[in-house]
Every structure is written in C-alpha cells, then in structure tokens.
Amino acid sequence: MEREHLTRRRLLARLPDEGARGWTSYRPPGGVPAFDEASLDAADADTAAEIAAASPTGSVLFARPGETTLIVPPFAVEAADDYSEIYARQLIALLEQPRVVATFLLRLGGFSVGFFRDGDIVDSKTDRRFVKNRHRKGGQSQRRFDRIREKQVHELFGKACEEAREKLSEYEDEIEHVFFGGDRLTLLAFRKECSYFERFGDRVMKRILPVPGDPRRASLDAMPVEIWSSEVYTFGRDAVLGAE
C-alpha cells in the first residue's frame, strides 16, 4: 500500500479516465466501499475497509486492473453509490464545489483566525503571545513558574476566543465548515475554556490541520491548499494513481 497526501490540483490531474474499465464506489462517513471481487486480496480489502470506516468524510474507491485507489476526500461524500466503470464526476464536483470556511490556528506562541470564500481569504486576525516553555527545576521555583505559565496560557486562550468571536460572528450563518489547526493538545485545552465554537455544531471538522511553527498570516494563506487536500491510498503492483 502507498499513501499520499495530494492537493486538489494534483489529485484532479491524476484521476483515472472517466468511463474506463473498472469499478467505482462512493461511501459517506462510516460506510465501507463495495469491492470488485477481483480488485483486492483479503488483507488489502480489510485495510481499505478500516480506513474508509474510520474516515470522517467518507471515501471514494476506484478499482482498475492492477491497482485499487481509495481516496479520503477533504469534505463529506453525501451518498452511497456504486458504478461498474470509473466514475470520477462526483468526486470532481465535491472537490470543485465553492465552499465557505473558517479556520482557527493555535499554538502557545499565538493564534490566527481566518474566514474564506472558496479559498480566498476575506477576513483575518493574527496575534503573537509569549508563553514560557516548560520548567523542570522543581521546588518552589517550579510552582512559581507553573503559576506564571498557567496565567499566560489563560490570557492567550481568552484573547484568542475573543478575537475568533469578533471576526467570525458576522459570518456565522454563512460558514459551512470550521477547521482547527496547530497543536492538538493545546486546541483541546482551548476548547474547554472557549465555548464559542460550540455554536457551529457538526460544521466543526474533525481533521486538525498541520501548522509548522507559530501561526502567522502566512499560515492562513497556506490553509486553502491544505484544507482541499486528500489522503490517497493505492493498492496493487502498479501502485501509481493515474498510471497508464
């Protein structure tokens, strides 16, 4: 099995030909694709089924002679469909559909909040905050350090929550998806202190976007490429998506 993280542009350029001989299976979140009996051996079929079932956005499977490709798309597949040929049209529509998204990026060095219409940034805010690194000396010095650090983290979370509310409140009804990015543990702690994002319900995506270093405006500018990227798993001897 080969795993690739492909941008929208790269994936669209490498999709198999429409109508080619093969098998296509679309499944919404929690679903398992239907496998052409000749497309995968039992072990690979089990692996593909586990990946698809665990995907929060569902899956798309293309099976062709010599290889099978499973795609975990950035947005949810809405319905289960099977085709006795290669049928990429639904995946292309999913990837190219205009969308309105918000992103909130957080590390202990700062935060960025952004509002996007189909990949174009409309409104944003970035702020830097200093939070002391962890201290390991112990004793009274350790306790004093921990109190200072806890205060700094609390101030960061409070400021970030306030700015997110201020920037996104006027767009709340328009926002289709909310993506978090940065450090997972820091984001979990933040969500416990900031209830603002609860109003978005299931519009909050489960995927955590990678953010190298502390969030900056450049981090926001890079998010559309990451948001629209897919995980691609290819099984078979000729394991190259779109190979001739």
C-alpha positions in Angstrom: 0.0 0.0 0.0 1.2 3.5 -0.8 -0.2 6.6 1.0 0.0 10.1 -0.5 -1.3 13.5 0.7 -2.4 15.2 -2.5 -3.5 18.8 -3.1 -6.8 19.3 -5.0 -4.8 20.3 -8.1 -2.6 17.2 -8.1 -5.5 14.9 -7.4 -7.6 16.3 -10.2 -4.7 16.0 -12.6 -4.1 12.3 -11.7 -7.6 10.9 -11.6 -8.3 7.9 -13.8 -10.1 8.4 -17.1 -13.9 8.8 -16.9 -15.7 5.7 -18.2 -12.6 3.5 -18.2 -12.9 -0.2 -17.4 -13.1 -0.7 -13.6 -15.3 -0.2 -10.6 -16.2 2.9 -8.5 -17.6 3.0 -5.0 -18.7 6.2 -3.1 -19.4 5.9 0.6 -20.5 8.6 3.2 -18.8 8.7 6.6 -18.9 5.4 8.4 -19.6 3.4 5.2 -17.4 0.7 3.7 -16.9 0.7 -0.1 -18.1 -2.2 -2.2 -15.1 -4.1 -3.6 -14.9 -5.6 -7.0 -14.2 -9.3 -6.3 -11.0 -9.3 -8.4 -9.7 -5.9 -7.2 -8.1 -6.6 -3.8 -6.9 -9.6 -1.9 -8.4 -10.2 1.6 -5.7 -8.4 3.6 -5.8 -5.2 1.4 -9.6 -5.3 1.4 -9.6 -5.4 5.2 -7.2 -2.5 5.3 -9.1 -0.4 2.9 -12.4 -1.1 4.7 -10.8 0.0 8.0 -9.5 3.3 6.5 -12.9 4.0 4.9 -14.9 3.2 8.0 -12.7 5.5 10.1 -12.9 8.4 7.7 -14.9 11.4 9.0 -15.6 12.4 5.4 -16.3 9.0 3.8 -14.4 7.6 0.9 -14.2 7.1 -2.9 -12.8 3.9 -4.4 -11.5 3.4 -7.9 -10.6 -0.2 -8.9 -8.8 -0.9 -12.1 -6.8 -3.8 -13.5 -3.6 -4.0 -11.5 -4.5 -1.4 -8.8 -7.1 0.0 -6.5 -7.2 3.5 -5.2 -9.0 4.6 -2.0 -9.5 8.4 -1.6 -10.4 10.1 1.7 -11.7 13.5 0.5 -11.5 16.8 2.4 -15.3 17.1 2.6 -18.0 14.6 3.2 -19.3 12.2 0.5 -23.1 12.6 0.8 -24.5 9.3 -0.6 -23.5 5.7 -1.3 -23.2 4.9 -5.0 -21.6 2.1 -7.0 -20.7 2.1 -10.7 -19.4 -0.7 -12.9 -16.9 1.6 -14.5 -14.6 4.5 -13.5 -16.9 7.4 -12.5 -15.0 10.3 -11.1 -17.6 13.0 -11.8 -19.0 13.0 -8.3 -15.5 13.4 -6.7 -14.6 16.2 -9.1 -17.9 18.0 -8.1 -17.1 17.5 -4.4 -13.6 19.0 -4.8 -14.6 21.9 -7.0 -17.8 22.9 -5.2 -17.5 26.5 -3.9 -17.3 26.5 -0.1 -17.3 29.0 2.8 -14.9 28.0 5.6 -13.4 29.4 8.7 -10.0 28.4 10.2 -8.7 28.8 13.7 -5.0 28.1 14.2 -3.4 27.9 17.6 -0.1 27.2 19.3 1.3 28.6 22.5 3.1 31.2 20.6 0.0 32.8 19.1 -3.1 32.3 17.0 -4.7 33.1 13.7 -8.4 33.2 12.7 -9.5 33.4 9.1 -12.7 33.5 7.0 -12.5 32.2 3.4 -14.8 32.1 0.5 -13.8 29.3 -1.9 -10.2 29.6 -0.9 -9.9 33.4 -0.9 -9.3 35.0 2.4 -11.9 37.6 3.3 -11.2 38.5 6.9 -8.5 37.5 9.3 -6.6 38.2 12.6 -3.3 37.1 13.8 -1.7 37.7 17.2 1.5 36.7 18.9 1.7 35.7 22.5 4.5 34.7 24.7 4.1 31.6 26.9 7.1 30.3 28.9 8.4 26.9 28.0 8.1 24.1 30.5 10.3 24.3 33.6 11.9 21.2 35.2 13.9 22.5 38.2 11.3 21.6 40.8 10.6 23.0 44.2 9.2 26.5 44.9 10.7 27.8 41.7 8.8 25.2 39.8 5.5 26.2 41.4 6.0 29.9 40.8 6.9 29.1 37.1 3.8 27.0 36.7 1.6 29.8 38.0 3.1 32.3 35.6 2.8 29.9 32.7 -0.8 29.0 33.5 -1.7 32.7 33.6 0.0 33.3 30.2 -1.9 30.3 28.7 -5.2 31.5 30.1 -4.6 35.0 28.7 -3.7 33.6 25.3 -6.9 31.5 25.3 -9.0 34.4 26.4 -7.6 36.7 23.7 -7.9 34.1 21.0 -11.5 33.3 21.9 -12.4 37.0 21.9 -10.8 37.6 18.5 -12.4 34.5 17.0 -15.9 35.6 18.2 -15.2 39.2 16.9 -14.0 38.1 13.5 -16.5 35.3 12.7 -19.7 36.4 14.4 -21.0 38.3 11.3 -20.3 35.3 9.1 -21.7 32.5 11.3 -24.8 31.8 9.2 -22.6 31.7 6.0 -19.8 29.4 7.3 -20.2 25.8 6.1 -17.1 24.3 7.7 -14.8 25.2 10.6 -11.2 23.8 10.6 -8.8 23.9 13.6 -5.1 23.8 13.1 -2.0 23.6 15.2 -1.2 21.6 18.3 -3.9 19.1 19.1 -3.4 19.1 22.9 -3.4 22.9 23.0 -6.6 23.0 20.9 -8.3 20.6 23.3 -7.4 22.7 26.3 -8.6 25.8 24.4 -11.9 24.3 23.6 -12.5 23.6 27.3 -12.1 27.3 28.0 -13.7 28.8 24.9 -17.3 27.7 24.2 -17.7 30.0 21.2 -17.2 27.3 18.6 -19.9 25.0 20.1 -22.5 27.0 18.1 -21.1 25.6 14.9 -22.1 22.0 15.9 -21.2 19.4 13.3 -19.8 22.1 11.0 -16.6 21.8 13.0 -14.4 19.3 11.1 -12.6 16.6 12.9 -9.4 16.9 10.9 -6.7 19.0 12.6 -4.7 21.0 10.0 -0.9 20.9 10.3 0.7 24.3 11.2 4.5 24.4 11.2 5.6 26.8 13.9 3.6 29.5 15.5 0.6 30.8 13.4 1.2 33.8 11.2 -0.6 35.4 8.3 1.4 33.2 6.0 0.0 30.2 7.9 -3.5 31.4 6.9 -2.5 32.0 3.3 -1.4 28.3 3.1 -4.5 26.8 4.6 -6.7 26.6 1.4 -4.2 24.2 -0.2 -4.2 22.1 3.0 -8.0 22.2 3.5 -8.7 21.0 0.0 -6.1 18.2 0.1 -7.0 14.5 0.2 -5.4 11.3 1.6 -4.9 8.7 -1.2 -4.2 5.0 -0.6 -3.1 2.9 -3.6 -3.1 -0.9 -3.5 -1.6 -3.2 -6.1 1.6 -3.8 -8.0 1.2 -0.8 -10.3 0.5 1.5 -7.3 0.6 4.9 -9.0 -2.6 6.9 -9.2 -3.4 7.7 -12.8 -0.8 5.4 -14.3 -1.3 4.5 -17.9 
